[in-house]
Amino acid sequence: METRSLQSGVRILAALTAIALLCSSLSATASAQPPVPSVLGYQNAEGQSGMAWGPQVQGEGDAAGDPAAFAQRVLELTNQARREAGLPPLKLNETLQAVALAHAQDMAEHDFVGHVGSDGSTLAQRLRNAGFTGWLIASENVAAGFSTPEGVVAAWLASPGHRENLLHPSLREIGVAYVYDAGDAYGPFYHYWVQVFSCRRKVYPVIINDERASTPSRRVDLYIHGTGWAQEMLISNWADFREASWQPYQPEVAWDLEPGEGERTVYVRLRDASGKVVDSADSIWLGEMKGTEPMPTATPVPPTPTEEPPTPTPTPIPPTPTPTEVPPTPTPEPPTPTPTATPAPPTPTPVPPRPKATPTVPFLR
């Protein structure tokens, strides 16, 4: 009798254990997110373009990232990759930023991934419509499906066409955008990314700490574009270049910001052999940032005089080795003022849910 009762108890315990394991398995299956597809597209400086499927990304459809923080991180990772390749960093341009954001929103709202907008616009047309002129190079990377900056930049770098865009040696400026579409029915991809790259005539940006948003230290590293054109330079923490003296041009310089906490700006004036000058400026937050770090702001540049009398050159400072930039040779134009910074755009209103439809191939433009 006792043996029969013991056997019955063992059977009941085994049955309960099996039920518990089954419930656990079903719960895990229900909570797991289905794989999200990804797709990549590039258009290079010669106008050639290409599209390709990326990897299936597991469980990336639910969470929306902060657009400003994600765009800033893509910018930092891009400059990190360029530095590791021995190339100069890129300066954030607010007009390129706006062009990238508008195209990312267009892709999310009109269910496509590509370089021709839903209105038929090309990258060149979008740049002209935004008032961005004088460019010698314009190229674009797009992607959808990746939920993190690290994921999308790694995918771009692993693709030859996208990598070529990102690591083009003659680039100087960039715009980055990220858009999340919670109701995406195309793919669904949910996450849309755009990079726009450019190089303009007689625009030689200065970049503080590879375009990071903040620094805890007054001592920063400047990268000053202008190799092959500039002969001398002035650097100052003041727009009127007070107490600054001309020195031989070199692309990389260690610099001390003004003391205290808050936004700090560095101003640079370059001069070529004929006496023509070009001004630029960049800003960074000195001290601890509160909350999400904003994108670096474009600092208004003081009016650039067309010519200045020669000034005695101080003892030359040996230049730091840097990759040779391909100097443009078009007809000179006056420098284009850097656009005024605008607040990072809010996360776009999610597109209303559409009937689910997973295409066998993406609708690519």
Secondary structure, 3 states (H helix, E strand, C coil): CHHHHHHHHHHHHHHHHHHHHHHHHHHHHHHCCCEECCEEEEECCCCCEEEEECCCEECCCCCCCCHHHHHHHHHHHHHHHHHHCCCCCCEECHHHHHHHHHHHHHHHHHCCECCCCCCCCCHHHHHHHCCCCCEEEEEEEEEECCCCHHHHHHHHHHCHHHHHHHCCCCCCEEEEEEEECCCCCECCCCEEEEEEEEEECCCCCEEEHHHCCEECCCEEEEEECCCCCCCEEEEECCCCCCCCCCEECCCEEEEECCCCCEEEEEEEEEECCCCCEEEEEEEEEECCCCCCCCCCCCCCCCCCCCCCCCCCCCCCCCCCCCCCCCCCCCCCCCCCCCCCCCCCCCCCCCCCCCCCECCCCCCEC
